[in-house]
Structure formats: structure tokens, C-alpha cells
């Protein structure tokens, strides 16, 4: 008897109904935030992912399903959705449209990794991309969107942590500092040391008791950037900046958002985090 390939699965009724529900809720939320659907091919030129994701990442070096077609081109089943969307944005001249361009996608992604509970070699993903603006309010809107999606799906216990990746200058300085610190340790093997030379940030994705001890003691980007953290618990319609924070918190912005206010039905409504039984733990601004 022929069975489904290891790492894949069939979605049978009634589970398929739950998938349809999640997709339908996501579609309504995305439409409310003015995101329009984009559909990209399931496979792309391998170089697209090697350049955008990074040749030294596990995705590119170990997990991609790559093959040659009959003309000898190297093609890859898409492992993630961002790179194809960006390729389509450039290829079709979408930079000429009013910016930002806001699109959403859904569909199968493929990664060759060890199958385990909740992880498959073919998985379905839904996501949004907003391209063409560096306005931080757009980032806030995306987080607000995700919060509303969790709330509509009844997902509770969500904890939101915001951090900072610093400026291009501070990231370069931090990368060199981190590389120097990590390479002084003898817990990394030859392959890991080669990867650290290229991108020392990869160390934070690795497991192992000794590796985790080294990365835990390593300098953090947050400590090297000009950021301040404020614990928050905000309410829509009455948010204010927490003492000591440098800018209005993410949920304070949400409170002032027309889209958020439109979803508040009572005279003293609570924000999505409270409605979903979730908590905003820390807001880091820089």
C-alpha cells in the first residue's frame, strides 16, 4: 500500500473544516486592514532563496527541496513566503503603485527537517507583507492585525515581547563584538565556527547545553542599542505612555488607530490583548 510521504499528511474531515475556518477568519481580518491577496508559484529559482534568506542559514544549506528541471535550471520548492512576494513586487513594477503595497498570501511551504509533533516537511502558512514604507506605524499596525486575528480565533495566553534590532551602524558593531566573543569559546565545532564567521547571530538558534550557556552569557543587541523598556498593560481609548518609555507604546498607538476604535463596541472597551486574555509584557522602543 502506498502511504503519504514521511513529513506530509492528509487533512481529513472534520479537521479540514477547522482549516477552512482559520483561513476564512484570516481573510476577513486581512481585508479589514486593506491587505489584498497575492499568489506566487510553489517553486522559484534557487538563487532567490540563497540570496534573500542567506546561504549560511539552515533553511538554505540543509532544509530546501532543490532540484534541476529538464533544462538544467536549479529550482526550489518555496520554504517561506517573503522572498517570492518581494520578487513579484520588483518583477511587476509594484514600486510604481501607491506605497506601501499591502498583500497577504497563503499556501504550502516545504522544508526538509525532522518530522515531529506539530512540524511537517510540507506545512501551510498564511502571512502578510507591507512593502514600500519604513513608517514604524506600519509595524504597529501589523502587530495590531495579528492581535485581532488571535482574538477572533479565540487564542488566549498570548504574550507579546517587542525588542529592537538597532541601527545599521549599531548592528555592524554588535555583530563584530558578538563574533569575537563567540569565537573565543571552544564549544563550537568546525562547521559552526565557519558559520559564526559569516553570521554570528546564528548561534542563538543552536541547541546544546554548552552552546546555550555560551549564548546566554554573550552580549545582547538590546544592551548595545539605545532602547528603553517599559512594562505595559494598555486599554483602548485611554492609553498613555508608560513612565520611562521613549515613545508611545505599541498599544497606545493601537488605541489611537481608527481601525482599532472601529472594532471597539462598548463605551469603555478593552484592547485586543485583554479581549483575548493576553498580556503585553514589555515594549521596547528605540
Backbone torsions as a table, in degrees:
resi	resn	phi	psi	omega
1	UNK	NA	132.8	177.8
2	UNK	-82.6	129.6	-179.7
3	UNK	-112.7	165.7	175.6
4	UNK	-59.8	144.0	-179.1
5	UNK	-62.2	140.8	179.3
6	UNK	-53.2	132.0	-179.4
7	UNK	93.1	-0.4	174.8
8	UNK	-121.0	170.9	-180.0
9	UNK	-156.4	158.7	173.5
10	UNK	-93.8	137.6	175.2
11	UNK	-99.4	106.2	-174.3
12	UNK	-102.4	158.0	171.1
13	UNK	-64.3	144.1	3.2
14	UNK	-87.7	0.0	-178.3
15	UNK	-60.5	-33.6	179.3
16	UNK	-61.4	-30.1	176.5
17	UNK	-65.5	-37.3	177.1
18	UNK	-65.6	-40.0	177.0
19	UNK	-61.4	-44.2	179.3
20	UNK	-61.3	-38.3	179.8
21	UNK	-63.9	-47.4	179.8
22	UNK	-60.3	-44.9	-179.5
23	UNK	-64.1	-39.3	-179.6
24	UNK	-67.7	-41.9	177.8
25	UNK	-63.9	-44.5	179.4
26	UNK	-60.7	-42.5	-179.4
27	UNK	-61.0	-41.9	-179.9
28	UNK	-66.6	-42.5	179.7
29	UNK	-63.6	-45.6	-178.7
30	UNK	-62.4	-40.5	178.8
31	UNK	-63.0	-38.9	-179.6
32	UNK	-63.8	-29.4	179.3
33	UNK	-95.3	11.6	175.6
34	UNK	67.5	34.3	171.5
35	UNK	-95.7	135.0	-179.5
36	UNK	-111.4	150.2	-173.1
37	UNK	-74.5	140.9	171.7
38	UNK	-126.6	141.6	179.0
39	UNK	-124.2	119.0	-180.0
40	UNK	-111.3	161.5	-179.4
41	UNK	-62.0	155.5	178.2
42	UNK	-73.5	-25.4	176.3
43	UNK	-124.6	151.0	-178.1
44	UNK	-137.2	171.1	172.3
45	UNK	-62.9	136.7	-176.4
46	UNK	-57.3	-35.7	-177.0
47	UNK	-61.1	-25.7	179.3
48	UNK	-60.8	-45.4	-178.4
49	UNK	-78.7	-34.5	179.0
50	UNK	-62.2	-37.9	-178.3
51	UNK	-79.7	-40.9	-172.8
52	UNK	-85.1	-41.3	-178.3
53	UNK	-82.9	-37.0	178.8
54	UNK	114.7	125.2	-174.9
55	UNK	-64.6	-24.6	-176.6
56	UNK	-91.4	2.2	178.7
57	UNK	-81.0	156.7	177.7
58	UNK	-62.6	-32.7	-179.3
59	UNK	-58.5	-49.5	-176.3
60	UNK	-76.7	-42.2	-172.8
61	UNK	-81.0	-24.4	-173.2
62	UNK	-129.0	-26.3	-163.4
63	UNK	-110.9	-8.1	-174.5
64	UNK	-82.4	143.9	171.8
65	UNK	-88.9	99.3	-174.7
66	UNK	-115.8	140.5	-178.4
67	UNK	-152.3	162.8	174.7
68	UNK	-101.3	136.2	175.8
69	UNK	-86.0	-173.9	-173.0
70	UNK	-68.9	-17.1	177.1
71	UNK	-95.8	3.6	176.6
72	UNK	87.9	5.5	177.6
73	UNK	-76.0	141.4	176.5
74	UNK	-87.3	118.1	-178.6
75	UNK	-121.2	154.6	-177.7
76	UNK	-136.8	133.5	170.8
77	UNK	-65.2	132.0	-170.6
78	UNK	-60.6	126.2	177.0
79	UNK	-89.7	-15.2	179.4
80	UNK	-157.6	169.1	-169.9
81	UNK	-100.5	-16.5	-173.3
82	UNK	-69.3	-47.2	-176.7
83	UNK	-59.1	-46.2	177.4
84	UNK	-61.3	-37.1	178.6
85	UNK	-64.3	-44.1	179.4
86	UNK	-65.2	-38.3	176.2
87	UNK	-60.8	-44.4	179.2
88	UNK	-64.8	-39.1	179.1
89	UNK	-58.1	-45.0	-178.3
90	UNK	-74.6	-47.0	-174.8
91	UNK	-60.7	-37.3	-174.5
92	UNK	-99.8	13.7	174.9
93	UNK	62.8	35.0	-177.7
94	UNK	-71.3	-9.5	175.0
95	UNK	-67.7	-14.7	178.1
96	UNK	-82.8	-11.7	178.9
97	UNK	-80.1	164.4	173.1
98	UNK	-56.1	134.0	-176.7
99	UNK	-102.2	149.8	-1.4
100	UNK	-77.7	154.3	171.8
101	UNK	-86.6	122.9	-174.0
102	UNK	-115.9	113.6	-177.3
103	UNK	-131.6	157.9	173.9
104	UNK	-131.9	158.5	-177.9
105	UNK	-144.9	160.9	171.7
106	UNK	-151.0	155.5	178.3
107	UNK	149.5	179.4	-176.4
108	UNK	-77.0	143.8	172.4
109	UNK	-123.2	156.1	-172.3
110	UNK	-132.6	124.9	175.4
111	UNK	-141.7	131.5	178.7
112	UNK	-86.0	93.0	178.0
113	UNK	-137.0	165.1	-175.7
114	UNK	-61.2	118.8	178.3
115	UNK	-64.2	136.3	177.7
116	UNK	-155.2	179.5	-176.5
117	UNK	-56.1	121.8	177.1
118	UNK	79.5	3.3	-178.8
119	UNK	-131.6	126.0	-177.5
120	UNK	-130.2	159.9	179.5
121	UNK	-75.9	-23.1	165.8
122	UNK	-117.4	116.8	177.9
123	UNK	-127.5	157.5	179.8
124	UNK	-100.0	138.5	-175.5
125	UNK	-134.4	143.7	172.7
126	UNK	-124.8	138.3	-176.3
127	UNK	-157.7	167.8	177.8
128	UNK	-128.7	152.4	176.2
129	UNK	-137.7	133.8	174.6
130	UNK	-121.0	112.7	-171.8
131	UNK	-119.6	138.1	173.0
132	UNK	110.2	11.5	178.2
133	UNK	-152.1	142.2	175.4
134	UNK	-108.7	20.0	178.9
135	UNK	-67.2	121.2	-180.0
136	UNK	-61.8	-21.3	177.3
137	UNK	-63.2	-26.4	177.6
138	UNK	-68.2	-38.5	175.3
139	UNK	-63.2	-40.5	178.8
140	UNK	-62.9	-40.5	179.7
141	UNK	-63.5	-38.2	179.4
142	UNK	-64.1	-40.3	178.4
143	UNK	-68.0	-38.7	176.6
144	UNK	-62.1	-41.7	177.8
145	UNK	-59.2	-48.1	-178.8
146	UNK	-63.0	-39.0	178.1
147	UNK	-61.8	-43.5	178.6
148	UNK	-66.6	-34.9	177.9
149	UNK	-64.0	-46.1	177.5
150	UNK	-60.3	-42.3	-178.2
151	UNK	-63.3	-44.5	-179.2
152	UNK	-66.3	-27.9	179.2
153	UNK	-87.4	-5.1	178.7
154	UNK	78.3	21.0	178.6
155	UNK	-79.4	123.1	-178.0
156	UNK	-115.2	170.5	176.7
157	UNK	73.6	19.5	-179.6
158	UNK	-76.3	134.2	177.0
159	UNK	-118.2	123.7	-177.0
160	UNK	-101.4	123.7	175.0
161	UNK	-119.3	125.9	176.4
162	UNK	-111.6	141.0	-179.3
163	UNK	-134.8	-166.1	-179.8
164	UNK	-135.2	140.6	174.2
165	UNK	-101.7	8.7	175.1
166	UNK	72.3	-165.0	178.0
167	UNK	-99.0	165.6	176.1
168	UNK	-54.5	-37.5	-179.8
169	UNK	-68.8	-46.9	-178.8
170	UNK	-67.7	-31.0	177.8
171	UNK	-67.2	-39.8	178.0
172	UNK	-63.2	-44.3	179.3
173	UNK	-63.7	-43.1	-179.3
174	UNK	-66.1	-40.8	-179.9
175	UNK	-58.4	-43.6	179.6
176	UNK	-66.6	-42.5	178.5
177	UNK	-61.3	-45.7	-179.2
178	UNK	-64.2	-43.0	179.2
179	UNK	-58.4	-45.8	-178.9
180	UNK	-61.4	-42.8	-178.4
181	UNK	-65.7	-46.1	-175.7
182	UNK	-68.5	-40.0	-177.2
183	UNK	-71.8	-12.9	174.7
184	UNK	-77.1	-14.7	179.3
185	UNK	-85.3	150.9	179.3
186	UNK	-104.6	15.4	-177.3
187	UNK	-86.5	-10.9	-176.9
188	UNK	-94.9	138.8	178.4
189	UNK	-80.1	-179.9	-174.6
190	UNK	-62.1	-41.6	-179.7
191	UNK	-66.2	-41.5	178.9
192	UNK	-65.3	-39.4	179.5
193	UNK	-64.9	-37.0	176.6
194	UNK	-62.6	-40.8	179.6
195	UNK	-69.1	-36.0	178.8
196	UNK	-63.8	-33.3	177.8
197	UNK	-62.2	-36.9	-178.2
198	UNK	-82.2	-47.7	-177.0
199	UNK	-148.6	93.1	-177.7
200	UNK	-64.0	-18.1	178.2
201	UNK	-61.8	-22.8	-178.5
202	UNK	-60.0	-26.5	-176.6
203	UNK	-58.6	-29.9	-177.5
204	UNK	-72.7	-10.4	178.2
205	UNK	-95.4	-6.2	-174.0
206	UNK	-91.5	149.0	178.5
207	UNK	-99.8	-179.8	-179.1
208	UNK	111.4	132.5	-173.8
209	UNK	-58.0	-44.5	-178.0
210	UNK	-69.8	-40.5	179.2
211	UNK	-63.9	-43.8	180.0
212	UNK	-62.9	-35.9	178.4
213	UNK	-64.6	-40.1	180.0
214	UNK	-68.7	-46.0	-178.3
215	UNK	-68.8	-31.5	177.9
216	UNK	-65.4	-35.7	-179.1
217	UNK	-85.3	-10.6	-177.6
218	UNK	-70.6	156.4	176.8
219	UNK	-62.1	147.8	-179.4
220	UNK	-109.9	147.6	179.4
221	UNK	-58.7	-38.0	-177.7
222	UNK	-60.8	-32.4	-179.9
223	UNK	-76.3	-16.9	-175.5
224	UNK	-103.7	-7.7	-179.0
225	UNK	-106.4	159.8	-178.3
226	UNK	-81.9	82.8	-178.4
227	UNK	-128.5	159.0	173.1
228	UNK	-138.8	142.9	-174.1
229	UNK	-113.7	137.6	178.3
230	UNK	-134.0	127.3	174.0
231	UNK	-68.6	138.8	-174.4
232	UNK	-135.1	155.4	168.7
233	UNK	-155.1	94.2	-166.4
234	UNK	-101.7	155.4	174.5
235	UNK	-121.6	137.9	176.3
236	UNK	-60.8	141.9	176.5
237	UNK	85.0	-9.2	-178.2
238	UNK	-146.1	27.7	-177.2
239	UNK	-77.6	147.1	174.4
240	UNK	-142.6	161.5	-178.4
241	UNK	-69.7	132.8	-179.6
242	UNK	-69.7	148.5	178.4
243	UNK	-56.3	129.4	176.1
244	UNK	92.2	-12.6	179.2
245	UNK	-81.1	152.2	-173.6
246	UNK	-90.4	-23.9	177.3
247	UNK	-138.9	169.4	178.0
248	UNK	-59.6	137.8	-177.3
249	UNK	-66.8	162.7	-177.1
250	UNK	-59.3	-39.5	-179.0
251	UNK	-81.4	-21.2	171.6
252	UNK	-64.8	-39.7	175.7
253	UNK	-63.5	-41.8	179.2
254	UNK	-60.0	-36.4	-179.0
255	UNK	-64.5	-31.0	-179.9
256	UNK	-88.0	-5.6	-177.4
257	UNK	-74.3	133.4	178.3
258	UNK	-60.9	-39.9	-178.0
259	UNK	-64.9	-38.6	-180.0
260	UNK	-68.9	-44.8	-179.4
261	UNK	-61.1	-34.8	-178.8
262	UNK	-65.0	-24.8	-179.5
263	UNK	-87.7	-7.6	-179.1
264	UNK	-88.6	121.4	-172.1
265	UNK	-102.8	-18.2	-178.0
266	UNK	-104.1	170.1	-177.6
267	UNK	-69.9	-25.0	178.2
268	UNK	-133.0	64.7	-173.4
269	UNK	-74.1	157.8	175.4
270	UNK	-100.7	154.7	-178.9
271	UNK	-71.5	171.7	-175.0
272	UNK	-59.8	-33.1	-177.7
273	UNK	-62.2	-40.9	178.4
274	UNK	-73.3	-39.1	-179.6
275	UNK	-62.2	-34.2	-178.2
276	UNK	-89.7	4.7	-177.6
277	UNK	69.4	27.8	-176.2
278	UNK	-107.0	174.8	-175.5
279	UNK	-139.3	133.4	170.4
280	UNK	-90.2	111.4	-171.1
281	UNK	-83.3	-47.9	-176.5
282	UNK	-149.7	140.6	174.4
283	UNK	-117.7	122.9	179.9
284	UNK	-110.9	127.4	-178.7
285	UNK	-122.0	151.6	-178.3
286	UNK	-148.2	NA	NA
